[in-house]
Amino acid sequence: MSNERESIIKFIIITPVSPVLSNTLLKVGKKKLINNNSFITVSYFILKNILPLFISYVTHKTF
C-alpha cells in the first residue's frame, strides 16, 4: 500500500515538470534561433533521452 502511494505521489510531482520544462526550452529556442532545425533536434533529444533520466535520478534522490 505504501509503495503504491509513493508512486502516486511521484507521479503527481513529476507530471507537471515535463511540460513546463519543454515549454521553457521551446520559448528559449524561439527567441534565440527562430528557424533553426538543429535546436529543435537537440531539444527533442534532451526531452526524449536526458529528461527521463534526470527525472528518475531526482525521484530516487528525493524519495
C-alpha positions in Angstrom: 0.0 0.0 0.0 2.7 2.5 0.9 4.6 1.6 -2.3 1.5 2.4 -4.4 1.0 5.7 -2.5 4.7 6.6 -3.1 4.4 6.1 -6.8 1.2 8.1 -7.0 3.0 11.0 -5.1 5.9 10.7 -7.5 3.6 10.8 -10.5 1.8 13.9 -9.1 5.1 15.7 -8.6 6.7 14.7 -11.9 3.8 15.1 -14.3 3.7 19.0 -14.2 7.5 19.2 -14.5 7.9 17.8 -18.0 5.6 20.2 -20.0 6.9 23.2 -18.1 10.5 22.2 -19.0 9.6 21.6 -22.6 7.7 24.9 -22.9 10.7 26.7 -21.4 13.0 25.0 -23.9 10.7 25.9 -26.8 10.4 29.6 -25.7 14.2 30.0 -25.3 14.6 28.3 -28.7 12.2 30.6 -30.4 13.9 33.6 -29.0 17.4 32.6 -29.9 17.1 30.5 -33.1 13.8 31.1 -34.9 14.2 28.9 -37.9 17.0 26.5 -36.8 16.2 22.8 -37.1 19.2 21.8 -35.1 17.9 23.4 -32.0 14.6 21.5 -32.4 16.5 18.3 -32.8 18.7 19.0 -29.8 15.7 20.0 -27.6 13.8 16.9 -28.8 16.8 14.7 -28.0 17.1 16.3 -24.5 13.3 15.8 -23.8 13.3 12.2 -25.2 16.6 10.9 -23.6 18.1 13.1 -20.9 14.9 14.4 -19.2 13.6 10.9 -18.2 17.0 10.0 -16.8 17.1 13.3 -14.9 13.6 12.8 -13.5 14.3 9.2 -12.4 17.5 10.4 -10.8 15.7 13.2 -8.9 12.9 10.9 -7.8 15.4 8.3 -6.5 17.2 11.0 -4.6 14.1 12.7 -3.2 12.1 9.6 -2.2 
